[in-house]
Amino acid sequence: MKKIAIIGVSLLGLAACGQPVPDSGAGVGFNDYAQYELERAQREAALQGTTAPTLAQNGAIVPPAPAVSTTELAEAGIVPVEADGTVAETQTALASNPDISDEQDFSAVSSRESIESDAERRERQAAAYQLIEATALPDRSGSTGPNIIQYALQAPNDRGEPVFDRSSISGEGRFQRNCAKYRTPDDAQRDFISRGGPQRDRLGIDPDGDGFACGWDPQAFRAFAAGN
């Protein structure tokens, strides 16, 4: 019985001297690591004399905004603002950008304008304002050639519908050769009418007798006049 008691006391002593086993599942959390990195960055910022980063609500480290000098703001056309909210160096910023108006700057406008001067400026603008009444378009001069728009609207047929008799001696070769001399079908139609068309086809550029030379089509003018 005495030996059993001694063994029990010895086991209790060994249990008291043993070290507790750490919980390996606990580990180091993300928040702890972020806090560690934040403190390290803040220490470095303090040593370098720069702005320290901050910690966002989601645990992310927010770096400080890059410092921008007043000169850089002025070169970019941005009016710098002091810490108390006042505008700083307005004229310097605008001087590098002469095309930027300062009409929205109350201090700049009030320094050179008054109620009287503003009223005088409005009077000058009103005096310079001119109301031009609409007038009828001038008549088309005859020096520009035949009016193919009017011809397109008055022609009774569509393209490809023969109306006029044509000589059988006007072949495809003559048609292609003479039509190639014109820059556009509109130019061909004007010249065609000026040479006696559509009744006459001296150059063979309207072989089918529809009254439209070199493939000219009046449909575009008709659709425009109809509002389509």
Disulfide bonds with the S-S distance in Angstrom:
Cys179-Cys214 2.04
